[in-house]
Amino acid sequence: MDTKPAKDQAILGVVTEALPNTMFRLKIEGQEEELLAYLAGKMRMNRIRVLVGDKVLVEIDPYGGKGRITKRL
């Protein structure tokens, strides 16, 4: 059985800390631990601002463990 999430499967998270170089620390819904995530290219290109407290959709990389923020809610 394959336990990795599908590539296009996104989960909901809340930004807890903004780090340099468009990196963010996220609190994932339903989990205790925090996740390190970066902005997706389309969000950088369109200059979408993400602030602490924003709810975002995140795709988790099955290999590296980092997430990619794909949408701000």
Backbone atoms as SQL, in Angstrom:
CREATE TABLE atoms (id INTEGER PRIMARY KEY, chain TEXT, resi INTEGER, resn TEXT, atom TEXT, x REAL, y REAL, z REAL);
INSERT INTO atoms VALUES
  (1, 'A', 1, 'MET', 'N', 0.831, -1.189, 0.000),
  (2, 'A', 1, 'MET', 'CA', 0.000, 0.000, 0.000),
  (3, 'A', 1, 'MET', 'C', 0.867, 1.241, 0.000),
  (4, 'A', 2, 'ASP', 'N', 0.403, 2.261, -0.678),
  (5, 'A', 2, 'ASP', 'CA', 1.117, 3.529, -0.752),
  (6, 'A', 2, 'ASP', 'C', 0.537, 4.482, 0.293),
  (7, 'A', 3, 'THR', 'N', 1.359, 4.929, 1.252),
  (8, 'A', 3, 'THR', 'CA', 0.867, 5.788, 2.324),
  (9, 'A', 3, 'THR', 'C', 1.150, 7.260, 2.075),
  (10, 'A', 4, 'LYS', 'N', 1.849, 7.579, 0.972),
  (11, 'A', 4, 'LYS', 'CA', 2.165, 8.973, 0.665),
  (12, 'A', 4, 'LYS', 'C', 0.920, 9.687, 0.168),
  (13, 'A', 5, 'PRO', 'N', 0.746, 10.990, 0.523),
  (14, 'A', 5, 'PRO', 'CA', -0.394, 11.719, -0.010),
  (15, 'A', 5, 'PRO', 'C', -0.224, 11.980, -1.497),
  (16, 'A', 6, 'ALA', 'N', -1.333, 12.099, -2.192),
  (17, 'A', 6, 'ALA', 'CA', -1.283, 12.392, -3.624),
  (18, 'A', 6, 'ALA', 'C', -0.699, 13.778, -3.843),
  (19, 'A', 7, 'LYS', 'N', -0.107, 13.984, -5.012),
  (20, 'A', 7, 'LYS', 'CA', 0.577, 15.247, -5.276),
  (21, 'A', 7, 'LYS', 'C', -0.364, 16.440, -5.224),
  (22, 'A', 8, 'ASP', 'N', -1.581, 16.287, -5.748),
  (23, 'A', 8, 'ASP', 'CA', -2.500, 17.412, -5.785),
  (24, 'A', 8, 'ASP', 'C', -3.394, 17.488, -4.543),
  (25, 'A', 9, 'GLN', 'N', -3.146, 16.656, -3.544),
  (26, 'A', 9, 'GLN', 'CA', -3.927, 16.686, -2.322),
  (27, 'A', 9, 'GLN', 'C', -3.393, 17.794, -1.414),
  (28, 'A', 10, 'ALA', 'N', -4.240, 18.735, -1.071),
  (29, 'A', 10, 'ALA', 'CA', -3.830, 19.861, -0.235),
  (30, 'A', 10, 'ALA', 'C', -4.477, 19.745, 1.136),
  (31, 'A', 11, 'ILE', 'N', -3.758, 20.213, 2.156),
  (32, 'A', 11, 'ILE', 'CA', -4.293, 20.221, 3.512),
  (33, 'A', 11, 'ILE', 'C', -4.333, 21.655, 4.019),
  (34, 'A', 12, 'LEU', 'N', -5.108, 21.886, 5.045),
  (35, 'A', 12, 'LEU', 'CA', -5.300, 23.226, 5.580),
  (36, 'A', 12, 'LEU', 'C', -4.315, 23.484, 6.715),
  (37, 'A', 13, 'GLY', 'N', -3.736, 24.671, 6.725),
  (38, 'A', 13, 'GLY', 'CA', -2.797, 25.061, 7.770),
  (39, 'A', 13, 'GLY', 'C', -2.948, 26.527, 8.115),
  (40, 'A', 14, 'VAL', 'N', -2.371, 26.921, 9.251),
  (41, 'A', 14, 'VAL', 'CA', -2.393, 28.310, 9.703),
  (42, 'A', 14, 'VAL', 'C', -0.950, 28.758, 9.898),
  (43, 'A', 15, 'VAL', 'N', -0.611, 29.932, 9.368),
  (44, 'A', 15, 'VAL', 'CA', 0.747, 30.466, 9.471),
  (45, 'A', 15, 'VAL', 'C', 0.981, 30.940, 10.911),
  (46, 'A', 16, 'THR', 'N', 2.038, 30.424, 11.536),
  (47, 'A', 16, 'THR', 'CA', 2.366, 30.824, 12.906),
  (48, 'A', 16, 'THR', 'C', 3.573, 31.736, 12.974),
  (49, 'A', 17, 'GLU', 'N', 4.467, 31.648, 11.957),
  (50, 'A', 17, 'GLU', 'CA', 5.682, 32.463, 11.967),
  (51, 'A', 17, 'GLU', 'C', 6.144, 32.695, 10.539),
  (52, 'A', 18, 'ALA', 'N', 6.541, 33.937, 10.253),
  (53, 'A', 18, 'ALA', 'CA', 7.103, 34.277, 8.941),
  (54, 'A', 18, 'ALA', 'C', 8.621, 34.326, 9.083),
  (55, 'A', 19, 'LEU', 'N', 9.315, 33.564, 8.248),
  (56, 'A', 19, 'LEU', 'CA', 10.765, 33.468, 8.281),
  (57, 'A', 19, 'LEU', 'C', 11.343, 34.164, 7.049),
  (58, 'A', 20, 'PRO', 'N', 12.641, 34.439, 7.031),
  (59, 'A', 20, 'PRO', 'CA', 13.241, 35.062, 5.846),
  (60, 'A', 20, 'PRO', 'C', 13.154, 34.161, 4.610),
  (61, 'A', 21, 'ASN', 'N', 13.301, 34.792, 3.452),
  (62, 'A', 21, 'ASN', 'CA', 13.353, 34.085, 2.174),
  (63, 'A', 21, 'ASN', 'C', 12.043, 33.369, 1.841),
  (64, 'A', 22, 'THR', 'N', 10.911, 34.001, 2.137),
  (65, 'A', 22, 'THR', 'CA', 9.544, 33.497, 1.881),
  (66, 'A', 22, 'THR', 'C', 9.321, 32.088, 2.423),
  (67, 'A', 23, 'MET', 'N', 9.849, 31.829, 3.596),
  (68, 'A', 23, 'MET', 'CA', 9.591, 30.568, 4.289),
  (69, 'A', 23, 'MET', 'C', 8.644, 30.868, 5.447),
  (70, 'A', 24, 'PHE', 'N', 7.822, 29.882, 5.782),
  (71, 'A', 24, 'PHE', 'CA', 6.829, 30.056, 6.835),
  (72, 'A', 24, 'PHE', 'C', 6.769, 28.809, 7.694),
  (73, 'A', 25, 'ARG', 'N', 6.432, 29.001, 8.970),
  (74, 'A', 25, 'ARG', 'CA', 6.178, 27.883, 9.870),
  (75, 'A', 25, 'ARG', 'C', 4.666, 27.788, 10.012),
  (76, 'A', 26, 'LEU', 'N', 4.127, 26.584, 9.782),
  (77, 'A', 26, 'LEU', 'CA', 2.683, 26.374, 9.760),
  (78, 'A', 26, 'LEU', 'C', 2.243, 25.397, 10.831),
  (79, 'A', 27, 'LYS', 'N', 1.052, 25.618, 11.344),
  (80, 'A', 27, 'LYS', 'CA', 0.389, 24.666, 12.235),
  (81, 'A', 27, 'LYS', 'C', -0.664, 23.965, 11.396),
  (82, 'A', 28, 'ILE', 'N', -0.528, 22.666, 11.217),
  (83, 'A', 28, 'ILE', 'CA', -1.435, 21.886, 10.379),
  (84, 'A', 28, 'ILE', 'C', -2.657, 21.487, 11.195),
  (85, 'A', 29, 'GLU', 'N', -3.839, 21.592, 10.571),
  (86, 'A', 29, 'GLU', 'CA', -5.091, 21.221, 11.236),
  (87, 'A', 29, 'GLU', 'C', -5.067, 19.737, 11.617),
  (88, 'A', 30, 'GLY', 'N', -5.325, 19.442, 12.874),
  (89, 'A', 30, 'GLY', 'CA', -5.398, 18.063, 13.326),
  (90, 'A', 30, 'GLY', 'C', -4.070, 17.440, 13.703),
  (91, 'A', 31, 'GLN', 'N', -2.962, 18.209, 13.684),
  (92, 'A', 31, 'GLN', 'CA', -1.658, 17.677, 14.066),
  (93, 'A', 31, 'GLN', 'C', -1.027, 18.589, 15.109),
  (94, 'A', 32, 'GLU', 'N', -0.199, 18.013, 15.954),
  (95, 'A', 32, 'GLU', 'CA', 0.476, 18.775, 17.004),
  (96, 'A', 32, 'GLU', 'C', 1.701, 19.513, 16.485),
  (97, 'A', 33, 'GLU', 'N', 2.462, 18.893, 15.597),
  (98, 'A', 33, 'GLU', 'CA', 3.739, 19.451, 15.161),
  (99, 'A', 33, 'GLU', 'C', 3.546, 20.565, 14.129),
  (100, 'A', 34, 'GLU', 'N', 4.602, 21.365, 13.980),
  (101, 'A', 34, 'GLU', 'CA', 4.584, 22.439, 13.001),
  (102, 'A', 34, 'GLU', 'C', 5.368, 22.001, 11.771),
  (103, 'A', 35, 'LEU', 'N', 5.084, 22.661, 10.645),
  (104, 'A', 35, 'LEU', 'CA', 5.671, 22.296, 9.365),
  (105, 'A', 35, 'LEU', 'C', 6.337, 23.522, 8.757),
  (106, 'A', 36, 'LEU', 'N', 7.466, 23.317, 8.111),
  (107, 'A', 36, 'LEU', 'CA', 8.155, 24.384, 7.401),
  (108, 'A', 36, 'LEU', 'C', 7.664, 24.372, 5.958),
  (109, 'A', 37, 'ALA', 'N', 7.298, 25.562, 5.431),
  (110, 'A', 37, 'ALA', 'CA', 6.748, 25.633, 4.075),
  (111, 'A', 37, 'ALA', 'C', 7.283, 26.858, 3.352),
  (112, 'A', 38, 'TYR', 'N', 7.244, 26.789, 2.021),
  (113, 'A', 38, 'TYR', 'CA', 7.672, 27.903, 1.187),
  (114, 'A', 38, 'TYR', 'C', 6.532, 28.283, 0.250),
  (115, 'A', 39, 'LEU', 'N', 6.621, 29.462, -0.360),
  (116, 'A', 39, 'LEU', 'CA', 5.589, 29.929, -1.272),
  (117, 'A', 39, 'LEU', 'C', 5.738, 29.266, -2.642),
  (118, 'A', 40, 'ALA', 'N', 4.624, 28.944, -3.255),
  (119, 'A', 40, 'ALA', 'CA', 4.631, 28.410, -4.612),
  (120, 'A', 40, 'ALA', 'C', 4.992, 29.518, -5.595),
  (121, 'A', 41, 'GLY', 'N', 5.462, 29.145, -6.757),
  (122, 'A', 41, 'GLY', 'CA', 5.914, 30.099, -7.757),
  (123, 'A', 41, 'GLY', 'C', 4.838, 31.068, -8.215),
  (124, 'A', 42, 'LYS', 'N', 3.609, 30.598, -8.388),
  (125, 'A', 42, 'LYS', 'CA', 2.518, 31.477, -8.825),
  (126, 'A', 42, 'LYS', 'C', 2.217, 32.537, -7.769),
  (127, 'A', 43, 'MET', 'N', 2.349, 32.170, -6.491),
  (128, 'A', 43, 'MET', 'CA', 2.091, 33.147, -5.431),
  (129, 'A', 43, 'MET', 'C', 3.196, 34.201, -5.388),
  (130, 'A', 44, 'ARG', 'N', 4.428, 33.793, -5.659),
  (131, 'A', 44, 'ARG', 'CA', 5.527, 34.762, -5.733),
  (132, 'A', 44, 'ARG', 'C', 5.355, 35.677, -6.943),
  (133, 'A', 45, 'MET', 'N', 5.012, 35.086, -8.078),
  (134, 'A', 45, 'MET', 'CA', 4.887, 35.839, -9.314),
  (135, 'A', 45, 'MET', 'C', 3.771, 36.890, -9.228),
  (136, 'A', 46, 'ASN', 'N', 2.655, 36.533, -8.600),
  (137, 'A', 46, 'ASN', 'CA', 1.523, 37.458, -8.465),
  (138, 'A', 46, 'ASN', 'C', 1.585, 38.289, -7.195),
  (139, 'A', 47, 'ARG', 'N', 2.678, 38.156, -6.445),
  (140, 'A', 47, 'ARG', 'CA', 2.933, 38.920, -5.220),
  (141, 'A', 47, 'ARG', 'C', 1.797, 38.818, -4.205),
  (142, 'A', 48, 'ILE', 'N', 1.340, 37.593, -3.968),
  (143, 'A', 48, 'ILE', 'CA', 0.328, 37.337, -2.950),
  (144, 'A', 48, 'ILE', 'C', 1.018, 37.390, -1.597),
  (145, 'A', 49, 'ARG', 'N', 0.527, 38.225, -0.717),
  (146, 'A', 49, 'ARG', 'CA', 1.144, 38.365, 0.597),
  (147, 'A', 49, 'ARG', 'C', 0.523, 37.381, 1.580),
  (148, 'A', 50, 'VAL', 'N', 1.373, 36.748, 2.360),
  (149, 'A', 50, 'VAL', 'CA', 0.940, 35.807, 3.387),
  (150, 'A', 50, 'VAL', 'C', 1.441, 36.344, 4.719),
  (151, 'A', 51, 'LEU', 'N', 0.524, 36.502, 5.666),
  (152, 'A', 51, 'LEU', 'CA', 0.852, 37.065, 6.972),
  (153, 'A', 51, 'LEU', 'C', 0.593, 36.033, 8.067),
  (154, 'A', 52, 'VAL', 'N', 1.124, 36.310, 9.244),
  (155, 'A', 52, 'VAL', 'CA', 0.904, 35.435, 10.396),
  (156, 'A', 52, 'VAL', 'C', -0.580, 35.420, 10.718),
  (157, 'A', 53, 'GLY', 'N', -1.129, 34.232, 10.895),
  (158, 'A', 53, 'GLY', 'CA', -2.547, 34.076, 11.191),
  (159, 'A', 53, 'GLY', 'C', -3.392, 33.718, 9.980),
  (160, 'A', 54, 'ASP', 'N', -2.837, 33.794, 8.781),
  (161, 'A', 54, 'ASP', 'CA', -3.583, 33.463, 7.567),
  (162, 'A', 54, 'ASP', 'C', -3.789, 31.952, 7.467),
  (163, 'A', 55, 'LYS', 'N', -4.958, 31.556, 6.951),
  (164, 'A', 55, 'LYS', 'CA', -5.212, 30.149, 6.647),
  (165, 'A', 55, 'LYS', 'C', -4.777, 29.911, 5.203),
  (166, 'A', 56, 'VAL', 'N', -4.052, 28.814, 4.971),
  (167, 'A', 56, 'VAL', 'CA', -3.497, 28.517, 3.655),
  (168, 'A', 56, 'VAL', 'C', -3.695, 27.043, 3.313),
  (169, 'A', 57, 'LEU', 'N', -3.678, 26.751, 2.015),
  (170, 'A', 57, 'LEU', 'CA', -3.667, 25.370, 1.538),
  (171, 'A', 57, 'LEU', 'C', -2.223, 24.978, 1.253),
  (172, 'A', 58, 'VAL', 'N', -1.837, 23.793, 1.701),
  (173, 'A', 58, 'VAL', 'CA', -0.450, 23.345, 1.606),
  (174, 'A', 58, 'VAL', 'C', -0.394, 21.972, 0.963),
  (175, 'A', 59, 'GLU', 'N', 0.543, 21.803, 0.030),
  (176, 'A', 59, 'GLU', 'CA', 0.866, 20.484, -0.518),
  (177, 'A', 59, 'GLU', 'C', 2.161, 20.043, 0.133),
  (178, 'A', 60, 'ILE', 'N', 2.186, 18.850, 0.699),
  (179, 'A', 60, 'ILE', 'CA', 3.383, 18.357, 1.386),
  (180, 'A', 60, 'ILE', 'C', 4.211, 17.511, 0.432),
  (181, 'A', 61, 'ASP', 'N', 5.511, 17.792, 0.382),
  (182, 'A', 61, 'ASP', 'CA', 6.442, 17.023, -0.431),
  (183, 'A', 61, 'ASP', 'C', 6.655, 15.665, 0.236),
  (184, 'A', 62, 'PRO', 'N', 6.426, 14.565, -0.460),
  (185, 'A', 62, 'PRO', 'CA', 6.564, 13.252, 0.188),
  (186, 'A', 62, 'PRO', 'C', 8.002, 12.881, 0.519),
  (187, 'A', 63, 'TYR', 'N', 8.984, 13.552, -0.068),
  (188, 'A', 63, 'TYR', 'CA', 10.382, 13.190, 0.150),
  (189, 'A', 63, 'TYR', 'C', 11.069, 14.098, 1.160),
  (190, 'A', 64, 'GLY', 'N', 10.984, 15.409, 0.993),
  (191, 'A', 64, 'GLY', 'CA', 11.724, 16.329, 1.832),
  (192, 'A', 64, 'GLY', 'C', 11.025, 16.711, 3.125),
  (193, 'A', 65, 'GLY', 'N', 9.700, 16.606, 3.148),
  (194, 'A', 65, 'GLY', 'CA', 8.974, 16.957, 4.345),
  (195, 'A', 65, 'GLY', 'C', 8.558, 18.420, 4.403),
  (196, 'A', 66, 'LYS', 'N', 9.044, 19.249, 3.497),
  (197, 'A', 66, 'LYS', 'CA', 8.616, 20.642, 3.457),
  (198, 'A', 66, 'LYS', 'C', 7.298, 20.729, 2.711),
  (199, 'A', 67, 'GLY', 'N', 6.589, 21.820, 2.976),
  (200, 'A', 67, 'GLY', 'CA', 5.322, 22.036, 2.300),
  (201, 'A', 67, 'GLY', 'C', 5.430, 23.184, 1.326),
  (202, 'A', 68, 'ARG', 'N', 4.496, 23.224, 0.373),
  (203, 'A', 68, 'ARG', 'CA', 4.433, 24.324, -0.579),
  (204, 'A', 68, 'ARG', 'C', 3.073, 24.981, -0.434),
  (205, 'A', 69, 'ILE', 'N', 3.071, 26.267, -0.085),
  (206, 'A', 69, 'ILE', 'CA', 1.828, 27.016, 0.081),
  (207, 'A', 69, 'ILE', 'C', 1.302, 27.350, -1.303),
  (208, 'A', 70, 'THR', 'N', 0.102, 26.853, -1.621),
  (209, 'A', 70, 'THR', 'CA', -0.450, 27.029, -2.949),
  (210, 'A', 70, 'THR', 'C', -1.604, 28.027, -3.009),
  (211, 'A', 71, 'LYS', 'N', -2.267, 28.272, -1.874),
  (212, 'A', 71, 'LYS', 'CA', -3.409, 29.182, -1.887),
  (213, 'A', 71, 'LYS', 'C', -3.617, 29.786, -0.521),
  (214, 'A', 72, 'ARG', 'N', -3.957, 31.067, -0.501),
  (215, 'A', 72, 'ARG', 'CA', -4.303, 31.763, 0.735),
  (216, 'A', 72, 'ARG', 'C', -5.808, 31.852, 0.830),
  (217, 'A', 73, 'LEU', 'N', -6.375, 31.447, 1.950),
  (218, 'A', 73, 'LEU', 'CA', -7.832, 31.454, 2.125),
  (219, 'A', 73, 'LEU', 'C', -8.308, 32.668, 2.883);
